[in-house]
Amino acid sequence: MVAVDFMNTDLTEALFDNCNLRRAVFVDTNLQKADFYSSHNYTIDPEKNKLKKAIFSSQGLKGLLEKYDLVVK
């Protein structure tokens, strides 16, 4: 699923099972209760998407913080 445009999409309760989401676009996307637990390489701005109850692994949290240019180890 590399470089997929999910802009303005309703992905409520979607399961992203072991997906490489490199360069995927998430803007104004409803991701409530979506499951990203086994996916990787995503960048999602929590301020521009609905993420209530979405599921992420601790390793995937970096993709939610990328815009802040933080160093996560």
C-alpha positions in Angstrom: 0.0 0.0 0.0 2.9 2.3 -0.7 1.9 5.9 -1.7 -1.8 5.4 -1.4 -4.0 8.6 -1.0 -6.5 8.2 1.9 -7.3 11.9 2.0 -11.0 12.5 3.1 -11.6 8.8 3.5 -13.7 7.0 6.1 -11.6 4.1 7.4 -13.4 3.6 10.6 -12.5 0.2 12.1 -10.2 -0.6 9.1 -7.6 -3.3 9.6 -4.2 -2.5 8.2 -2.7 -5.9 8.5 1.1 -5.9 8.1 1.0 -3.0 5.6 3.9 -0.9 4.4 2.3 2.5 4.4 5.3 4.4 3.2 4.3 7.7 1.5 0.6 7.0 2.2 -1.4 10.3 2.6 -3.7 10.6 5.6 -5.4 14.1 5.8 -9.0 14.6 7.0 -9.2 10.8 7.3 -11.5 9.1 9.8 -9.3 6.5 11.4 -11.4 5.9 14.5 -10.9 2.4 15.8 -8.6 1.6 12.9 -5.9 -1.1 13.6 -2.4 -0.2 12.6 -0.8 -2.6 15.1 1.2 -4.7 12.6 1.7 -2.0 10.0 4.8 0.2 9.5 6.3 3.2 7.8 3.2 5.4 8.2 3.2 9.1 9.0 -0.1 10.3 10.4 -0.8 13.8 11.8 -3.1 13.4 14.8 -4.2 17.0 14.4 -5.4 16.5 10.8 -7.2 13.1 11.3 -9.7 11.5 13.6 -7.8 8.8 15.6 -10.0 8.1 18.6 -9.5 4.5 19.8 -7.2 3.7 16.9 -4.7 1.0 17.7 -0.9 1.4 17.2 2.1 -0.6 18.4 4.6 1.3 20.6 7.1 1.0 17.7 4.6 2.8 15.5 4.1 5.8 17.7 7.1 7.5 15.9 4.8 7.8 12.8 2.4 10.0 14.9 5.1 12.3 16.1 7.1 12.8 12.9 5.9 16.4 12.3 7.3 17.5 15.6 10.9 16.4 14.6 11.4 14.6 17.9 14.1 11.9 18.4 12.4 8.7 19.5 14.7 5.9 20.7 
